[in-house]
Amino acid sequence: MQRRQLVISDEEQALRLAGMRVTPQRLAIMRFMMGSKAHPSPEMVYGRLKPEFPGLSPNTVYQTLHSLEEAGLLRRISMEENVYRYDANVEPHAHLVCRGCGRVDDTNGRLEPLLHEILSKGSATTNWDILAMDCCFYGYCADCRESRETLQKEEQEE
């Protein structure tokens, strides 16, 4: 008699280790987040997974993202008041946020040693046990910068 080997995905294992019940919706949200570099908003997650899960509600997505954040599996990025995006990379790192199109990218990795140093010094120089920090740089991505420059040139020619 052959034994069936149970294969558990990394996402499923992460949910179990966090003490969360594994449901198809949670697993799909976790897999989407782990595979995304776009730093999706709850609305983006909902829009992407709704066709696959017709019974999925926006509330389920919000609650799941919040639970994953509380479990330390996701990091919430505050874009502006009451506007959030999520990142599966929970290590300290900085983000580049485009004021034109809303695109969010990770920096190239060269700032991370500095961020780790800031976290260490923050804890060492205060009476706080600092756990995390947000670091976002705001500006324009290459596409939006090019569009703005083209628009400015057209306005000058008029």
N, C-alpha and C positions, 0 to 999 in steps of 0.2 A: 504494500500500500504506500503510495507516494504521499508525502506531506506537502501541503500547500504552504509556501513561505509567505508570510504577511509582510508586505512592503509598506513602510510608513514614510511618508514624505517629510522633508524638513519642516514644511509649514505645519503639518499635522502634529509633528513632534513638538514644535515650538508652542502650539496652542495647548497641548496636553501638559507640558512642563510649566506653563503659566497658570495651570489649574482651570483652563477654560474647556467647556464641552465642545467637542468637534461636531459642527453641523455643516451641511453642504454650503450654506451661505457664508458662514464664517471662513471656511476653508477657501472658498472662491475669492472672498475679499482679501484674505491673507496672501493667497497666491498672486492676485493682481497687484497688490502692494509690493510684494517682494520682487516682482518682475518689472516694475515701473520705475523709470528714471525721471518721470514727468512731475513728481511731487503732486499727486492728484488731490483735488478737493473732494469732499463727500459727494458733491453733485456729479463730478466726473466718474467716480467709482460707481455710483448708482446708474448713470447713463450707460456705462460700459457693461455692467452685469445684468441689468434689467431684462434684455432679450433672452439671456440664458436662464434667468430665474424670474418668470413672470409674476410670481407672488412676492417678490422682494419689495420692501417698502423703503422709502427714504429714511424713516425712523430706524429701521434695522441697520442700515448702513452707518448712520450717525452713532448709534449705540455701540456697534461693533468696533468702529474706529476708536471711539472713546475707551472701550474696554481694552483694546490692543495697546493703546497709548498708556493706560493705567498699568498694564502688565509689563511695560517696558519694551514692547515689540515694535512700536512705531513711535515716531517723534512728530509732534504737532508744530507746525511753523505758523506763527501769527503774521499774516500779511498786512492787515490793518484791522481796525475794530470789527470784531465778529466775522472775520474772513480768515479761514484756515486752510492750509494744505497739509498733507501728511507725507512723511518720509520713512521708508523702511530702514534706512541707515541711521541708527541711533547713536553712533559715535559722534563726538563733538566735531562739527565741520560747519563751514560758512556756506551761505547761499547767495546767488546772484538773482535779483528779482527785476524783471523788466517792467518799467512803468508804462510801456506802450501796450504790449500784448499779454502781460501777466505771466509770461514764461518764467519758470524757476529752474535754475541749474545749480549743481554743486560747483564749488570753486575747484581749481585744479589740484588741490591737495597740498600745496606749499604752505598754506596758512595753518594747517592742523597742528603742527608743533607749537606754534604761537598760541593757539586756542587752548591747548593742554596746559601750557605755561600760565596763561591767564586764569584758568580754572584753579590750578594749584595755588597761585599767589592769592587769588580771591579767598580761598579757604584759609590760607596761612595768615593773612593780614586782617581777617575779620573774625568774629566769633560765630560765624555761620559755617554750616556744613554744606557747601555749594555742590549741587548734584548735576546741574546742567546750565547751559546758557544758549541764547539765540544770537546769531550773528548773521545779519542780512545786509547785503550791499544793494542799493537801489540805483537803477540807471536804465539804459536801453540796450537790448540785444543788438547784434549786428544787423539783422533784418530791419528792426524798427529804427535804428540809427540811420540806416541808408534811406529809408522812407522819409524820415524827418529831413534829412539833408536834401533829398530830391524836392520835397515840398518847399523848403526854404529857398532853393534855387529858383523854382518856378515863381514864387512870390516876388523875388527880387527882379525877375525878368519882366514882370507886369508893369 
